[in-house]
Amino acid sequence: GYKEQDAQFVRLVRQMYTAYAEKRYGYELEVLSDYYRMLYWLVTQYLEKDVDEEQVKKNRRMKKLYQITSYIQEHYREDMTLETVAGIFGFSPTYLSRIFKKYANVNYKAYVQNVRVEYAYKELLNTGYSINKIAENCGFPDGRSFTKAFAARFGITPDKYRREVQKRGRGE
C-alpha cells in the first residue's frame, strides 16, 4: 500500500541528501538517478496521469545510465572500453559518451578510472599487496597508471600515502 511506498520514497530522499552532502565522486549521477527513480515512482506507483513525455524519456535514459554505472561498479577489474560497454547496452560509443557527460557530469573514462581508484584505495589501506598487485586487482594496466591516477585524485602517491597511514597508526 501507500505506507510502504511512502517509506521507500522517504528512503530515496534520504539517499539523495546523503549523496549530496558527502559529495563523493560522481554524486551528481547518484542524486540524479534517485531523482529520476522518484519521478518514475510518482508516474507508476502514485499513478500520475499527466506526465510530460520528455520526463519519461529522460527517466528511461537515467535508468539505463544507472544500469551502466552499476555494471561498471561490478566489473571494474575488467577491461571496459567505451566501445565494449556501449555494445553491451546497445548504444553507440558516441551516444554513451554524450549521456555520461550530460547526466553524470564527467566523461566515461574518468568515471571508470575513479571507480577503480576507489577500490584500489580500499585495497591499499586494508591489504599488504604491492602497488602492482593492487593495480592488477583493480583493472589498471600497470602500477604506473594506478600511481598516476591515485596521485591525480589524492595529491599523493599510493606508496607515500600508505607509509603516512602506517606512521599514524604507529603514533609517529
Solvent accessible surface area in square Angstrom, and as a share of the most:
residue,aa,sasa,rsa
1,G,91,0.87
2,Y,125,0.48
3,K,180,0.76
4,E,94,0.42
5,Q,28,0.12
6,D,66,0.34
7,A,42,0.32
8,Q,64,0.29
9,F,44,0.18
10,V,70,0.40
11,R,121,0.44
12,L,8,0.04
13,V,68,0.39
14,R,156,0.57
15,Q,86,0.38
16,M,33,0.15
17,Y,149,0.57
18,T,61,0.35
19,A,2,0.01
20,Y,117,0.44
21,A,59,0.46
22,E,94,0.42
23,K,104,0.44
24,R,116,0.42
25,Y,75,0.28
26,G,13,0.13
27,Y,41,0.16
28,E,57,0.26
29,L,8,0.04
30,E,61,0.27
31,V,31,0.18
32,L,52,0.26
33,S,9,0.06
34,D,3,0.01
35,Y,85,0.32
36,Y,10,0.04
37,R,65,0.24
38,M,29,0.13
39,L,37,0.18
40,Y,79,0.30
41,W,43,0.15
42,L,68,0.34
43,V,44,0.25
44,T,48,0.28
45,Q,80,0.36
46,Y,55,0.21
47,L,117,0.58
48,E,99,0.44
49,K,162,0.69
50,D,135,0.70
51,V,46,0.26
52,D,85,0.44
53,E,105,0.47
54,E,91,0.41
55,Q,57,0.26
56,V,39,0.23
57,K,89,0.38
58,K,61,0.26
59,N,15,0.08
60,R,140,0.51
61,R,58,0.21
62,M,1,0.01
63,K,101,0.43
64,K,67,0.28
65,L,0,0.00
66,Y,98,0.37
67,Q,83,0.37
68,I,0,0.00
69,T,11,0.06
70,S,35,0.23
71,Y,45,0.17
72,I,0,0.00
73,Q,73,0.32
74,E,129,0.58
75,H,51,0.23
76,Y,16,0.06
77,R,137,0.50
78,E,86,0.38
79,D,123,0.64
80,M,12,0.05
81,T,56,0.32
82,L,39,0.20
83,E,104,0.47
84,T,68,0.40
85,V,0,0.00
86,A,0,0.00
87,G,53,0.51
88,I,92,0.47
89,F,36,0.15
90,G,66,0.64
91,F,45,0.19
92,S,60,0.39
93,P,46,0.29
94,T,93,0.54
95,Y,60,0.23
96,L,0,0.00
97,S,38,0.24
98,R,142,0.52
99,I,7,0.04
100,F,0,0.00
101,K,116,0.49
102,K,134,0.57
103,Y,9,0.03
104,A,1,0.01
105,N,103,0.53
106,V,21,0.12
107,N,71,0.36
108,Y,12,0.05
109,K,158,0.67
110,A,34,0.26
111,Y,15,0.06
112,V,7,0.04
113,Q,67,0.30
114,N,20,0.10
115,V,6,0.04
116,R,28,0.10
117,V,1,0.00
118,E,58,0.26
119,Y,61,0.23
120,A,0,0.00
121,Y,60,0.23
122,K,107,0.45
123,E,26,0.12
124,L,2,0.01
125,L,69,0.35
126,N,117,0.60
127,T,45,0.26
128,G,75,0.72
129,Y,96,0.36
130,S,64,0.42
131,I,25,0.13
132,N,103,0.53
133,K,84,0.36
134,I,0,0.00
135,A,0,0.00
136,E,117,0.52
137,N,27,0.14
138,C,0,0.00
139,G,16,0.15
140,F,11,0.04
141,P,115,0.73
142,D,65,0.34
143,G,8,0.07
144,R,199,0.72
145,S,34,0.22
146,F,0,0.00
147,T,40,0.24
148,K,156,0.66
149,A,5,0.04
150,F,0,0.00
151,A,32,0.25
152,A,90,0.70
153,R,81,0.30
154,F,77,0.32
155,G,71,0.68
156,I,44,0.22
157,T,52,0.31
158,P,1,0.01
159,D,69,0.36
160,K,110,0.47
161,Y,40,0.15
162,R,35,0.13
163,R,131,0.48
164,E,72,0.32
165,V,45,0.26
166,Q,88,0.39
167,K,93,0.39
168,R,158,0.58
169,G,70,0.67
170,R,158,0.58
171,G,66,0.64
172,E,133,0.59
